[in-house]
Amino acid sequence: MVLAGAAASCQQGAEFNGQYPETKKVDQVDTYFDTEVKDPYRWLEDDLADDTKDWVQRQNKVTQAYLDKIPFRGAIKDRLTQLWNYEKYSAPFKRGDYTYFYKNDGLQNQYVLFRQKGDGEPEVFLDPNKFSKDGTTSLAGLSFTKDGSMCAYQISEGGSDWRKVIVLNTETKEKMDDTLRDVKFSGISWRGNEGFYYSSYDKPKEGSELSGKTQQHKLYFHKLGTAQNNDELVFGGETQRRYVGGGVTEDGEFLVISAANATYGNELYIQSLKEEGAQIRPVVSGFTNEHDVVYSKEGKLYILTNIDAPNRKLVYVDAKAPRPGNWQTLIPETEYPLSVSTCGDKFFVKYLKDAVSDVRQYDLWGQEERRIELPGLGSAGGFGGRIEDKELYYSFTSYVYPPTIFKYNIETGESSLYKKSGVDFNPDAYESKQVFYTQPDGTKIPMIITYKKGMQQNGKNPLLLYGYGGFNISLTPSFSISNLVFMESGGIYAVANLRGGGEYGDNWHNMGIKMNKQNVFNDFIAGAEYLIKENYTSKDYLAIAGGSNGGLLVGACMTQRPDLFKVCFPAVGVMDMLRYHTFTAGAGWAYDYGTAEDSKEMFEYLHGYSPVHNVKEGTCYPATMVTTADHDDRVVPAHSFKFAAALQAAQSCNKPTLIRIETNAGHGAGKPTSMVIQEQADKWAFLLYNMGLSYK
């Protein structure tokens, strides 16, 4: 239980009266157009340097010393551990003679892949917990041949995006002599049993492989039984692209290649796999729109596209003449964004209505057959399978509905419960409601607020507001054990669906990019002000959090309105907006952000909100715990290092501005359970302690 009565003593104890590690400054000055910009912490960008490693150790020592003095931190961790400890399953899928599924006994660091034949006893097929002693090596991708006789799986070490690919004979579970290394941002797509397609970059020749720039993505074909250095370069040699992916259609007729230079907009190519010597042919050229081949049958391609349809539509075309001028609309655009999956020769179309799922089943002629009855307002996932499948599995979740798996009969449309969540949770004790608040320009912003029933709107409730607002990504309702620990103790969890995301299609996305990026921050700040105005909370009990692009969101909002928030959690954030594009594949984010080299106007706009460049001396910043990881090669940790150093140098009051740096971890995927629980315990302890609250 959260106890507000301990406020005075807890707040006094929460003050940071120690010494931050000394962070040296260097005389680095860059000139953008006619403006000089100082970058005193540039040296922290070198993750290989001894002084950077030493700085990380010293920062972690100070942060851990602060966290160690929070008296109820252990109780929070114990409660998290208790709630986390139940069996968890994935939806099953069939490959060859076996049905496969993932399972976690409760506190295992990584999910284990099981399989069973018919009604036989399940057996362990792959146990990632045995990949490393500390659970930091994870299973990061898996692909079977169509007959299920072989599989290729990817592993990530320490959370890195650089992967290793291992090939197995599934019957014997023996490794084949086809291990590939240095694979990045890649799927695995088999061409019969001959071999598979995969993508990667050349390893950076200079500096760190974690932060080195990766500009040219390449698609390869690996023929089984041959050395990796003999793999065929299929695409991405002369045609240089930052992101390239290739996949074989389910009918085995075509290789489909998607090529892009940014996180939005892609070219589309196809190659016939049935015609000897067939060339790769363009379907769509340029990067103005997005397209994805979702199905292929009898020489027709079915393509999901946003050409003249910002919310997407499904079209079909003869593969012999696949250019857009020949496309025919099968399922038209509506007022809601749509996505498409396939199973049993049917299309399953998921519409996003105010950030919740609405799923419909269509035949191959575009006729709607039925609406899938879901348990309520929430997020549905799955609805995919193979052409021969008669049934599929889907999951459903919301902020008050633990992830549950259902079996669905494609012919009858009947859903039946397959696996109910075993978490200790009573949904009847909680309420989750959607509200809308209006911006000055008339835009309505949806927000879902979740809390324990009986909550009084008296302005004294601890509240965590979460957001993202970027890259056409939608935040949809999902259950969280971590949030349950907060809410069962009287906390409120709120999620704002900001412009820049994908909740209302491309137009919503474009209202939050480049020179419109401030809209995203304004939406988040307005959400915070709404929650205060409606007495859900007050400035003394309001925390904000976000990760990656959401880390940028938190960094920008806390530097623009340090008076508004009590506690801030910027996680693995993009904090240096003038240099983000110089690391790894960061240049591909320019569609959303623009770069400081584009124009003087774009530079000035980025400089105006870049968190690292807008920390001002003499300001009292909220209690802040920046989080990052030493193996994050997506958003390099230098962003967080520089932001934390700037905060510590500028902080004018005794509210803590700390950084928590996970070692042997990356951007977030594959993080072991033990590491996740400890991080969540640290965050909730930090939040409550700095709000003057306790936990029992």
C-alpha positions as CSV (number, residue, x, y, z in Angstrom):
1,M,0.0,0.0,0.0
2,V,1.2,3.5,-0.7
3,L,1.2,5.6,2.4
4,A,0.9,9.4,1.9
5,G,1.4,10.0,5.6
6,A,5.1,9.5,5.4
7,A,5.5,12.4,3.0
8,A,7.7,14.8,5.0
9,S,10.3,12.3,6.1
10,C,10.4,10.5,2.7
11,Q,10.8,13.8,0.7
12,Q,13.6,14.9,3.0
13,G,15.3,11.6,2.6
14,A,14.8,11.7,-1.2
15,E,17.0,14.8,-1.6
16,F,20.3,14.2,-3.2
17,N,23.0,15.5,-0.8
18,G,25.9,13.4,-2.2
19,Q,28.4,14.2,-4.9
20,Y,27.8,13.5,-8.6
21,P,30.8,11.9,-10.3
22,E,33.0,14.5,-11.9
23,T,32.5,14.8,-15.6
24,K,35.2,16.5,-17.6
25,K,34.4,19.1,-20.3
26,V,36.2,19.4,-23.6
27,D,36.4,22.4,-25.9
28,Q,34.4,20.9,-28.7
29,V,32.6,23.4,-30.9
30,D,30.7,22.6,-34.1
31,T,29.4,25.2,-36.6
32,Y,26.0,24.7,-38.1
33,F,25.4,27.2,-40.8
34,D,26.5,30.4,-39.0
35,T,25.9,29.2,-35.4
36,E,28.5,27.7,-33.1
37,V,27.3,25.0,-30.8
38,K,29.4,23.7,-27.9
39,D,29.5,20.0,-27.2
40,P,31.5,19.6,-24.0
41,Y,30.7,16.0,-23.4
42,R,31.6,14.7,-26.9
43,W,34.2,12.4,-25.4
44,L,31.3,10.3,-23.9
45,E,30.4,9.2,-27.4
46,D,33.5,6.9,-27.5
47,D,32.1,3.8,-25.8
48,L,35.5,2.0,-26.2
49,A,37.5,4.5,-24.2
50,D,38.7,3.7,-20.7
51,D,37.5,7.1,-19.4
52,T,34.0,6.5,-20.7
53,K,33.9,3.0,-19.0
54,D,35.2,4.6,-15.8
55,W,32.5,7.3,-16.0
56,V,29.8,4.6,-16.4
57,Q,31.1,2.7,-13.3
58,R,31.2,5.9,-11.2
59,Q,27.7,6.9,-12.2
60,N,26.3,3.5,-11.5
61,K,28.0,3.5,-8.1
62,V,26.3,6.8,-7.1
63,T,22.9,5.7,-8.5
64,Q,23.0,2.4,-6.7
65,A,24.0,4.0,-3.5
66,Y,21.0,6.3,-3.8
67,L,18.6,3.5,-4.6
68,D,20.0,1.3,-1.8
69,K,18.9,3.8,0.8
70,I,15.2,3.6,-0.2
71,P,13.8,1.5,2.6
72,F,10.9,-0.1,0.7
73,R,12.7,-0.9,-2.6
74,G,13.1,-4.6,-1.6
75,A,9.4,-4.9,-0.8
76,I,8.5,-3.6,-4.2
77,K,10.9,-6.1,-5.8
78,D,9.5,-8.9,-3.7
79,R,5.9,-8.0,-4.8
80,L,7.0,-7.8,-8.5
81,T,8.7,-11.2,-8.2
82,Q,5.6,-12.7,-6.6
83,L,3.2,-11.4,-9.3
84,W,5.6,-12.3,-12.1
85,N,5.9,-15.9,-11.0
86,Y,3.2,-17.7,-13.0
87,E,3.2,-19.9,-16.2
88,K,3.1,-17.9,-19.4
89,Y,2.4,-19.3,-22.9
90,S,2.5,-18.1,-26.4
91,A,0.0,-19.0,-29.1
92,P,1.0,-22.4,-30.7
93,F,1.9,-22.8,-34.3
94,K,2.4,-25.9,-36.5
95,R,5.4,-26.7,-38.5
96,G,5.8,-30.1,-40.1
97,D,4.6,-32.9,-37.8
98,Y,5.0,-30.8,-34.7
99,T,3.1,-28.1,-32.8
100,Y,5.4,-25.5,-31.3
101,F,4.8,-23.0,-28.5
102,Y,6.8,-20.8,-26.1
103,K,6.5,-21.2,-22.3
104,N,8.0,-19.5,-19.3
105,D,7.6,-21.3,-15.9
106,G,7.3,-18.0,-14.2
107,L,10.7,-16.4,-13.4
108,Q,12.8,-17.9,-16.2
109,N,15.0,-15.3,-17.8
110,Q,14.0,-16.3,-21.3
111,Y,11.0,-18.2,-22.7
112,V,11.6,-21.8,-23.7
113,L,10.4,-23.2,-27.1
114,F,8.6,-26.5,-26.7
115,R,7.1,-28.8,-29.3
116,Q,4.8,-31.8,-29.3
117,K,3.7,-34.4,-31.9
118,G,-0.1,-35.0,-31.8
119,D,-1.2,-35.6,-28.3
120,G,2.2,-36.6,-27.1
121,E,4.2,-35.1,-24.3
122,P,5.7,-31.7,-25.0
123,E,9.5,-31.6,-25.2
124,V,12.0,-28.8,-25.1
125,F,13.1,-27.8,-28.5
126,L,15.2,-24.7,-27.7
127,D,16.1,-23.4,-24.3
128,P,17.6,-19.9,-24.5
129,N,18.3,-19.9,-20.8
130,K,21.2,-22.2,-21.6
131,F,22.7,-19.8,-24.2
132,S,24.4,-17.9,-21.4
133,K,24.9,-18.2,-17.7
134,D,23.2,-14.9,-16.8
135,G,20.3,-15.1,-19.3
136,T,21.5,-12.1,-21.4
137,T,21.8,-14.1,-24.6
138,S,18.3,-14.3,-26.1
139,L,16.4,-16.0,-29.0
140,A,15.9,-13.1,-31.4
141,G,14.1,-14.7,-34.4
142,L,13.1,-18.1,-35.8
143,S,12.1,-19.4,-39.2
144,F,11.2,-23.0,-40.3
145,T,11.2,-24.5,-43.8
146,K,7.7,-25.2,-45.1
147,D,8.0,-28.9,-44.4
148,G,9.4,-28.2,-40.9
149,S,12.5,-30.3,-41.4
150,M,14.9,-27.5,-40.7
151,C,14.9,-24.1,-38.9
152,A,17.2,-21.2,-38.6
153,Y,17.2,-19.1,-35.4
154,Q,18.9,-15.9,-34.4
155,I,20.5,-15.1,-31.1
156,S,21.3,-11.8,-29.6
157,E,24.2,-11.4,-27.1
158,G,23.9,-8.8,-24.5
159,G,20.9,-7.2,-26.2
160,S,22.9,-6.2,-29.3
161,D,21.1,-5.8,-32.7
162,W,24.1,-7.7,-34.3
163,R,22.9,-11.3,-34.4
164,K,24.2,-14.8,-35.0
165,V,22.1,-17.3,-37.1
166,I,22.2,-21.0,-36.3
167,V,20.6,-23.8,-38.5
168,L,19.1,-26.9,-37.0
169,N,17.9,-30.3,-38.3
170,T,14.6,-30.2,-36.4
171,E,14.2,-34.0,-36.2
172,T,17.5,-34.6,-34.5
173,K,17.9,-31.1,-33.0
174,E,21.5,-31.1,-34.2
175,K,23.2,-28.0,-35.4
176,M,24.2,-27.9,-39.1
177,D,27.4,-26.4,-40.3
178,D,25.8,-23.2,-41.4
179,T,26.2,-20.7,-38.6
180,L,26.2,-17.1,-39.8
181,R,27.6,-14.1,-38.0
182,D,27.2,-10.3,-38.0
183,V,23.6,-10.3,-39.2
184,K,21.6,-7.2,-38.4
185,F,18.0,-6.0,-38.8
186,S,17.0,-9.2,-40.6
187,G,14.4,-11.7,-41.0
188,I,15.0,-15.3,-42.2
189,S,13.1,-16.5,-45.3
190,W,13.6,-20.0,-46.7
191,R,13.6,-20.8,-50.4
192,G,12.4,-24.4,-50.3
193,N,15.0,-26.5,-48.4
194,E,17.9,-25.1,-50.5
195,G,18.8,-22.1,-48.3
196,F,17.4,-18.8,-47.0
197,Y,17.5,-15.0,-47.5
198,Y,18.8,-12.7,-44.8
199,S,20.0,-9.1,-44.5
200,S,22.9,-7.3,-42.9
201,Y,25.4,-4.5,-43.1
202,D,29.2,-4.6,-43.4
203,K,30.7,-4.3,-39.9
204,P,32.0,-0.7,-39.3
205,K,35.7,-0.6,-40.2
206,E,36.5,2.2,-37.7
207,G,35.5,2.8,-34.1
208,S,32.9,0.8,-32.2
209,E,30.7,-1.8,-33.8
210,L,28.0,-0.7,-31.4
211,S,28.0,3.0,-32.4
212,G,29.6,2.9,-35.9
213,K,27.4,4.2,-38.7
214,T,25.7,1.5,-40.8
215,Q,24.4,3.0,-44.1
216,Q,24.2,0.2,-46.7
217,H,21.9,-2.8,-46.0
218,K,22.3,-5.8,-48.2
219,L,20.1,-8.8,-48.9
220,Y,21.9,-12.2,-49.3
221,F,21.0,-15.8,-50.1
222,H,22.7,-18.4,-48.0
223,K,22.9,-21.9,-49.7
224,L,23.0,-24.6,-47.1
225,G,26.4,-26.3,-46.8
226,T,28.4,-23.4,-48.1
227,A,30.5,-20.8,-46.3
228,Q,29.0,-17.4,-45.4
229,N,31.6,-15.5,-47.4
230,N,30.3,-17.3,-50.5
231,D,26.7,-16.1,-49.9
232,E,25.1,-14.6,-53.0
233,L,24.5,-10.8,-52.8
234,V,20.9,-10.4,-54.1
235,F,20.2,-6.7,-53.6
236,G,21.9,-3.7,-52.0
237,G,25.2,-3.7,-53.9
238,E,25.0,-1.0,-56.5
239,T,21.6,0.1,-55.3
240,Q,22.4,1.4,-51.8
241,R,19.7,1.4,-49.2
242,R,19.7,1.7,-45.4
243,Y,17.0,-0.9,-44.8
244,V,16.5,-3.9,-47.1
245,G,14.4,-7.0,-46.4
246,G,13.5,-10.0,-48.5
247,G,10.8,-12.7,-48.1
248,V,9.5,-15.6,-50.1
249,T,5.7,-15.6,-50.6
250,E,3.9,-18.5,-49.0
251,D,3.2,-20.2,-52.4
252,G,6.9,-20.1,-53.1
253,E,6.4,-18.2,-56.3
254,F,8.1,-14.9,-55.6
255,L,10.9,-13.2,-53.7
256,V,9.6,-9.9,-52.5
257,I,12.1,-7.2,-51.7
258,S,11.4,-4.0,-49.7
259,A,14.1,-1.3,-49.8
260,A,14.1,2.0,-47.8
261,N,16.3,4.8,-46.7
262,A,14.2,5.9,-43.8
263,T,11.7,4.4,-41.3
264,Y,8.9,5.6,-43.6
265,G,8.5,5.0,-47.3
266,N,9.8,2.0,-49.3
267,E,10.5,0.7,-52.8
268,L,9.0,-2.7,-53.7
269,Y,10.6,-5.3,-56.0
270,I,9.7,-8.9,-57.0
271,Q,11.6,-11.8,-58.5
272,S,10.0,-14.9,-59.9
273,L,11.5,-18.0,-58.2
274,K,9.9,-20.4,-60.8
275,E,11.5,-18.9,-63.9
276,E,15.1,-19.7,-64.6
277,G,17.2,-16.6,-64.6
278,A,14.3,-14.3,-63.8
279,Q,15.4,-10.7,-63.0
280,I,14.4,-8.6,-60.1
281,R,11.7,-6.3,-61.3
282,P,10.4,-3.0,-59.7
283,V,6.8,-2.9,-58.5
284,V,7.0,0.6,-56.8
285,S,9.8,3.1,-57.2
286,G,10.6,5.9,-54.8
287,F,10.0,6.4,-51.1
288,T,6.9,8.6,-51.1
289,N,4.6,5.8,-49.8
290,E,4.6,2.4,-48.1
291,H,3.7,-1.0,-49.5
292,D,3.8,-4.6,-48.4
293,V,2.9,-7.8,-50.3
294,V,0.7,-9.7,-47.9
295,Y,-0.3,-12.6,-50.1
296,S,0.3,-14.3,-53.4
297,K,-2.0,-16.7,-55.2
298,E,-2.4,-17.9,-58.8
299,G,-0.1,-15.2,-60.2
300,K,-1.8,-12.4,-58.3
301,L,-0.1,-10.2,-55.7
302,Y,-2.1,-8.7,-52.8
303,I,-0.5,-5.5,-51.6
304,L,-1.2,-3.3,-48.6
305,T,-0.5,0.3,-49.6
306,N,-1.1,3.9,-48.6
307,I,-1.0,5.3,-52.1
308,D,-4.0,7.7,-52.1
309,A,-5.0,6.1,-48.9
310,P,-3.4,7.5,-45.7
311,N,-5.2,4.9,-43.6
312,R,-4.1,2.0,-46.0
313,K,-6.1,-0.1,-48.4
314,L,-5.6,-3.6,-49.9
315,V,-5.1,-3.9,-53.7
316,Y,-4.4,-6.8,-56.1
317,V,-2.5,-7.0,-59.3
318,D,-1.3,-9.5,-61.9
319,A,2.4,-10.2,-61.0
320,K,3.3,-10.0,-64.7
321,A,2.3,-6.3,-64.8
322,P,2.6,-5.3,-61.1
323,R,3.1,-1.5,-61.4
324,P,0.7,0.8,-59.5
325,G,-1.2,1.8,-62.6
326,N,-2.6,-1.7,-62.8
327,W,-3.7,-2.1,-59.2
328,Q,-7.3,-2.8,-58.3
329,T,-8.7,-2.0,-54.9
330,L,-9.9,-5.1,-53.0
331,I,-10.6,-3.7,-49.5
332,P,-10.9,0.1,-49.6
333,E,-9.6,2.7,-47.1
334,T,-11.9,3.7,-44.3
335,E,-11.7,6.4,-41.6
336,Y,-9.7,4.0,-39.5
337,P,-6.1,2.7,-40.1
338,L,-6.0,-0.9,-41.2
339,S,-3.5,-3.8,-41.2
340,V,-3.8,-7.2,-42.9
341,S,-2.8,-10.7,-42.1
342,T,-3.7,-14.0,-43.8
343,C,-4.7,-17.6,-42.8
344,G,-6.7,-20.3,-44.4
345,D,-7.1,-18.4,-47.7
346,K,-8.8,-15.5,-45.8
347,F,-7.8,-12.0,-45.1
348,F,-8.0,-10.8,-41.5
349,V,-8.2,-7.0,-41.4
350,K,-7.5,-5.2,-38.1
351,Y,-8.9,-1.7,-37.9
352,L,-7.6,0.7,-35.2
353,K,-10.5,2.7,-33.8
354,D,-9.4,5.3,-31.2
355,A,-6.4,3.0,-30.4
356,V,-8.4,-0.2,-29.9
357,S,-8.8,-3.2,-32.2
358,D,-11.7,-4.1,-34.4
359,V,-11.0,-7.3,-36.5
360,R,-12.9,-8.4,-39.6
361,Q,-12.6,-11.5,-41.8
362,Y,-12.7,-11.2,-45.6
363,D,-12.6,-13.6,-48.5
364,L,-10.1,-13.4,-51.4
365,W,-12.7,-11.3,-53.3
366,G,-12.8,-8.6,-50.7
367,Q,-16.2,-9.6,-49.3
368,E,-16.5,-9.1,-45.5
369,E,-17.6,-12.4,-43.9
370,R,-17.8,-11.5,-40.3
371,R,-16.6,-9.3,-37.5
372,I,-14.6,-11.1,-34.8
373,E,-16.2,-10.7,-31.4
374,L,-13.5,-9.6,-29.0
375,P,-13.8,-9.8,-25.2
376,G,-13.9,-6.0,-25.0
377,L,-12.0,-2.8,-25.8
378,G,-8.3,-3.7,-26.1
379,S,-5.6,-5.0,-28.4
380,A,-6.0,-8.1,-30.5
381,G,-2.9,-9.8,-32.0
382,G,-2.2,-12.8,-34.2
383,F,-4.8,-13.8,-36.8
384,G,-2.1,-15.2,-39.0
385,G,-1.3,-18.7,-40.2
386,R,-0.8,-20.8,-43.3
387,I,-3.1,-21.5,-46.2
388,E,-3.9,-25.0,-45.1
389,D,-4.9,-24.0,-41.6
390,K,-8.5,-24.5,-40.5
391,E,-8.1,-22.6,-37.3
392,L,-5.9,-19.9,-35.9
393,Y,-4.9,-18.5,-32.5
394,Y,-5.1,-14.9,-31.4
395,S,-4.4,-13.0,-28.2
396,F,-6.3,-10.2,-26.5
397,T,-5.2,-7.8,-23.8
398,S,-6.0,-4.5,-22.3
399,Y,-4.8,-2.4,-19.3
400,V,-7.2,-4.5,-17.1
401,Y,-7.3,-7.7,-19.2
402,P,-4.2,-10.0,-18.8
403,P,-3.0,-11.5,-22.1
404,T,-5.4,-14.4,-23.1
405,I,-5.1,-16.7,-26.0
406,F,-8.2,-17.8,-28.0
407,K,-8.6,-20.5,-30.7
408,Y,-10.7,-19.4,-33.7
409,N,-12.5,-21.6,-36.2
410,I,-12.1,-19.9,-39.6
411,E,-15.2,-21.6,-41.1
412,T,-17.7,-21.0,-38.3
413,G,-16.2,-17.9,-36.8
414,E,-16.4,-19.4,-33.3
415,S,-13.8,-18.4,-30.7
416,S,-12.9,-20.5,-27.7
417,L,-10.6,-19.9,-24.8
418,Y,-7.3,-21.6,-25.3
419,K,-5.0,-20.3,-22.5
420,K,-6.1,-18.0,-19.7
421,S,-3.5,-15.9,-17.9
422,G,-2.5,-17.2,-14.6
423,V,-1.6,-13.8,-13.1
424,D,-3.0,-13.0,-9.7
425,F,-5.3,-10.2,-10.8
426,N,-9.0,-9.3,-10.2
427,P,-10.1,-7.1,-13.2
428,D,-13.3,-6.2,-11.3
429,A,-11.3,-4.2,-8.9
430,Y,-9.9,-1.8,-11.6
431,E,-11.3,0.7,-14.0
432,S,-9.8,1.8,-17.4
433,K,-11.5,4.6,-19.3
434,Q,-10.7,6.6,-22.4
435,V,-10.9,10.4,-22.3
436,F,-10.2,13.1,-25.0
437,Y,-8.7,16.5,-24.4
438,T,-8.6,19.2,-27.0
439,Q,-5.6,21.2,-28.2
440,P,-5.8,24.9,-29.1
441,D,-5.8,23.9,-32.8
442,G,-8.9,21.8,-32.3
443,T,-7.1,18.4,-32.3
444,K,-8.6,15.9,-29.9
445,I,-6.0,13.7,-28.2
446,P,-7.1,10.3,-26.7
447,M,-5.8,9.1,-23.4
448,I,-6.6,6.0,-21.4
449,I,-6.5,6.3,-17.6
450,T,-6.4,3.1,-15.5
451,Y,-6.7,2.8,-11.7
452,K,-8.1,0.9,-8.8
453,K,-11.8,1.4,-8.2
454,G,-12.5,3.7,-5.3
455,M,-9.8,6.2,-6.4
456,Q,-10.7,9.7,-5.3
457,Q,-10.0,12.6,-7.7
458,N,-8.4,14.7,-4.9
459,G,-5.2,15.7,-6.7
460,K,-3.1,13.5,-4.3
461,N,-2.8,10.3,-6.4
462,P,0.7,9.3,-7.7
463,L,0.3,9.1,-11.4
464,L,2.6,7.9,-14.2
465,L,1.9,9.4,-17.7
466,Y,3.4,7.4,-20.6
467,G,3.8,8.4,-24.2
468,Y,5.7,7.9,-27.4
469,G,4.5,10.0,-30.4
470,G,6.6,9.0,-33.3
471,F,7.4,6.8,-36.3
472,N,3.8,5.9,-37.1
473,I,3.8,3.6,-34.0
474,S,0.5,3.2,-32.1
475,L,0.3,2.7,-28.4
476,T,-2.6,0.3,-27.8
477,P,-3.9,-1.1,-24.5
478,S,-1.8,-3.9,-22.9
479,F,-1.6,-5.5,-19.5
480,S,1.5,-5.0,-17.4
481,I,2.6,-6.7,-14.2
482,S,4.8,-3.8,-13.4
483,N,2.0,-1.3,-13.7
484,L,-0.2,-3.6,-11.5
485,V,2.2,-3.2,-8.6
486,F,1.8,0.5,-9.0
487,M,-2.0,0.5,-9.4
488,E,-2.8,-1.9,-6.7
489,S,-1.1,0.5,-4.3
490,G,-3.2,3.4,-5.3
491,G,-1.2,4.6,-8.4
492,I,-2.8,5.8,-11.6
493,Y,-1.4,4.8,-15.0
494,A,-2.2,7.0,-18.0
495,V,-1.2,6.6,-21.7
496,A,-1.6,9.5,-24.1
497,N,-1.9,8.8,-27.9
498,L,0.1,11.7,-29.2
499,R,0.4,13.0,-32.7
500,G,3.4,11.5,-34.5
501,G,2.1,8.0,-33.8
502,G,0.0,5.8,-36.0
503,E,-3.3,5.8,-34.1
504,Y,-5.1,7.8,-36.8
505,G,-3.1,6.9,-39.9
506,D,-0.5,8.9,-41.9
507,N,-2.1,12.3,-41.4
508,W,-1.8,11.8,-37.6
509,H,1.8,10.7,-38.0
510,N,2.7,13.7,-40.2
511,M,1.3,16.1,-37.7
512,G,4.2,15.2,-35.4
513,I,7.3,15.0,-37.6
514,K,10.1,17.4,-38.6
515,M,8.8,21.0,-38.2
516,N,5.7,19.7,-36.5
517,K,7.6,17.8,-33.8
518,Q,6.7,20.4,-31.1
519,N,3.0,19.2,-31.5
520,V,4.1,15.9,-29.8
521,F,5.6,17.7,-26.8
522,N,2.6,20.0,-26.6
523,D,0.2,17.1,-26.7
524,F,2.0,15.4,-23.8
525,I,2.3,18.5,-21.7
526,A,-1.4,19.2,-22.3
527,G,-2.2,15.7,-21.2
528,A,-0.3,16.3,-17.9
529,E,-2.2,19.6,-17.4
530,Y,-5.5,17.8,-18.1
531,L,-4.8,15.2,-15.4
532,I,-4.0,18.0,-12.9
533,K,-7.0,20.1,-13.9
534,E,-9.3,17.1,-13.4
535,N,-7.7,16.3,-10.0
536,Y,-6.4,12.9,-10.9
537,T,-3.1,14.1,-9.6
538,S,-1.1,17.3,-9.0
539,K,2.4,18.5,-9.8
540,D,3.7,16.9,-6.6
541,Y,2.5,13.5,-7.6
542,L,3.0,13.5,-11.4
543,A,5.7,11.3,-13.1
544,I,6.3,10.9,-16.9
545,A,8.0,8.1,-18.7
546,G,8.9,7.1,-22.3
547,G,11.5,5.0,-24.1
548,S,13.5,5.5,-27.3
549,N,11.6,8.2,-29.2
550,G,9.6,8.4,-26.0
551,G,12.8,9.1,-24.1
552,L,13.2,12.1,-26.4
553,L,9.6,13.1,-25.5
554,V,10.4,13.0,-21.8
555,G,13.7,14.8,-22.3
556,A,12.1,17.6,-24.3
557,C,9.1,18.0,-22.0
558,M,11.2,18.2,-18.8
559,T,13.5,20.8,-20.3
560,Q,10.6,22.8,-21.6
561,R,8.4,22.5,-18.4
562,P,10.6,21.5,-15.5
563,D,8.0,23.0,-13.2
564,L,5.3,20.6,-14.2
565,F,6.6,17.2,-13.2
566,K,7.8,15.6,-10.0
567,V,9.6,12.6,-11.4
568,C,10.9,11.9,-14.9
569,F,12.1,8.6,-16.6
570,P,13.7,9.2,-20.0
571,A,14.7,5.7,-21.2
572,V,17.1,4.9,-24.0
573,G,16.3,8.2,-25.5
574,V,17.3,10.2,-28.6
575,M,18.7,13.2,-26.7
576,D,21.2,14.8,-29.1
577,M,19.1,15.9,-32.1
578,L,22.1,17.5,-33.8
579,R,24.1,14.3,-34.0
580,Y,21.7,11.4,-33.8
581,H,22.1,10.6,-37.5
582,T,25.8,10.1,-37.2
583,F,25.4,6.8,-35.2
584,T,24.5,3.3,-36.4
585,A,21.4,3.5,-38.6
586,G,20.2,6.7,-37.1
587,A,20.2,8.6,-40.4
588,G,17.1,6.5,-41.3
589,W,15.1,8.4,-38.7
590,A,15.4,11.6,-40.7
591,Y,11.8,11.2,-42.1
592,D,10.5,11.8,-38.6
593,Y,13.1,14.2,-37.3
594,G,14.9,15.9,-40.2
595,T,18.7,16.6,-39.7
596,A,20.7,19.6,-38.6
597,E,22.4,19.5,-42.0
598,D,19.1,19.8,-44.0
599,S,18.7,23.5,-43.8
600,K,19.3,26.4,-41.4
601,E,15.6,26.4,-40.5
602,M,15.7,22.7,-39.7
603,F,18.9,23.0,-37.6
604,E,17.3,25.9,-35.6
605,Y,14.2,23.9,-35.0
606,L,16.1,20.8,-33.8
607,H,18.4,22.9,-31.7
608,G,15.4,24.5,-30.2
609,Y,14.1,21.3,-28.5
610,S,17.1,18.9,-28.5
611,P,17.2,17.8,-24.8
612,V,21.0,17.9,-24.5
613,H,21.2,21.4,-25.8
614,N,18.3,22.8,-23.8
615,V,19.5,22.0,-20.3
616,K,19.9,25.4,-18.6
617,E,22.1,26.2,-15.7
618,G,20.4,27.4,-12.6
619,T,17.2,25.4,-13.2
620,C,15.6,23.1,-10.7
621,Y,14.9,20.0,-12.7
622,P,12.5,17.2,-11.5
623,A,13.9,14.1,-9.8
624,T,15.2,12.2,-12.8
625,M,16.5,8.7,-13.4
626,V,17.8,8.4,-17.0
627,T,18.1,4.7,-18.1
628,T,20.2,3.2,-20.8
629,A,22.3,0.1,-21.5
630,D,25.9,-0.3,-22.6
631,H,25.0,-2.6,-25.6
632,D,22.3,-0.4,-27.0
633,D,23.3,-0.1,-30.7
634,R,19.9,1.2,-31.7
635,V,19.9,4.5,-29.7
636,V,23.5,4.6,-28.6
637,P,24.0,5.2,-24.8
638,A,26.0,8.4,-25.6
639,H,22.7,10.2,-25.9
640,S,21.8,9.4,-22.3
641,F,25.3,9.9,-21.1
642,K,25.5,13.4,-22.4
643,F,22.0,14.3,-21.2
644,A,22.7,13.0,-17.6
645,A,26.0,14.9,-17.5
646,A,24.4,18.1,-18.6
647,L,21.6,17.7,-16.0
648,Q,24.0,17.1,-13.2
649,A,26.1,20.1,-14.1
650,A,23.0,22.4,-14.4
651,Q,20.8,21.2,-11.5
652,S,20.2,24.0,-9.1
653,C,18.3,22.2,-6.4
654,N,18.8,18.9,-4.5
655,K,16.5,16.8,-6.5
656,P,18.4,13.8,-7.8
657,T,19.4,13.7,-11.5
658,L,20.8,10.2,-11.8
659,I,21.6,7.7,-14.6
660,R,21.1,4.0,-14.4
661,I,23.3,2.1,-16.9
662,E,22.5,-1.5,-17.5
663,T,25.5,-3.6,-18.4
664,N,25.3,-6.4,-20.9
665,A,22.0,-5.2,-22.2
666,G,20.7,-3.4,-25.3
667,H,17.7,-1.3,-26.4
668,G,15.3,-3.6,-24.6
669,A,14.5,-6.7,-26.6
670,G,15.5,-10.0,-25.0
671,K,16.3,-8.5,-21.6
672,P,16.2,-11.3,-19.0
673,T,13.3,-11.4,-16.5
674,S,15.6,-10.9,-13.5
675,M,17.0,-7.7,-15.1
676,V,13.5,-6.4,-16.0
677,I,12.2,-7.0,-12.4
678,Q,15.1,-5.2,-10.8
679,E,14.8,-2.2,-13.2
680,Q,11.1,-1.9,-12.6
681,A,11.6,-2.1,-8.8
682,D,14.2,0.6,-9.0
683,K,11.8,2.9,-11.0
684,W,8.8,2.5,-8.7
685,A,11.0,2.9,-5.6
686,F,12.6,6.1,-7.0
687,L,9.1,7.5,-8.0
688,L,7.4,6.9,-4.7
689,Y,10.5,8.0,-2.6
690,N,10.7,11.3,-4.5
691,M,6.9,11.9,-4.1
692,G,7.3,11.5,-0.3
693,L,5.4,8.2,-0.4
694,S,6.1,4.8,1.0
695,Y,5.2,1.2,0.1
696,K,4.2,-1.6,2.3
